[in-house]
Amino acid sequence: MEIYDNFLSEYQFKNFDTQIVNSAHFPWYYNDRVVIENDGYQFTHGIFDLHVGGVVSSMFPLFTPLLEKLKVKNLVRIKLNLNPKTFFHRGTGWHVDYSLNDPFPHTKTAVFYLNTNNGWTSFKKGGRVKSKSNRIVIFDSSSKHQGVTCTDDNRRIIVNFNYDI
């Protein structure tokens, strides 16, 4: 697992803050499940998904600096997740993003945090990464992980990447 703070320049990160985090017009889509085995809900926005043909959002160009910095060669998916505030911290369910039988195999998963809050990402084999804006954690795609909701902000917003380098 690799963790980097201030992953993007201040200017590059400001674009995410303006166009997503603090935008009253960014389209979020309700999902009544976070993970198949879980009964929670979240809001998502797909940016890219190879399973449905590639780019699925006009916001894709905003992610170019991240893709370049991650040295992505084969992109499988980019997805934004917004988990609303909960009264107590709540795990969203242990998972890997895709099974080993996925038609688009990949070796890397990255979680990029768009806002600072007291939520985190937990790893089943141990460890947690706190939600801090402009922080990224990169890990092996076979690592079971889960998001944990925040209690101190109205929402926890992350970007999830699945790719190969």
Buried (B, 14 or more C-beta within 10 A) or exposed (E): BEBBEEBBEEEBBEBBBEEBBEEEEBEBEEEEEBBEEBEBEBBBBBBBBBEEEEBBBEBBEBBEBBBEBBEBEBBBBBBBBBBBBBEEEBBBBBBBBBEEEBEBEBEBBBBBBBBBBBBBBBBEEEBEBBBBBBBBBBBEBEBEBBBBBBBEBEBBBBBBBBBBE
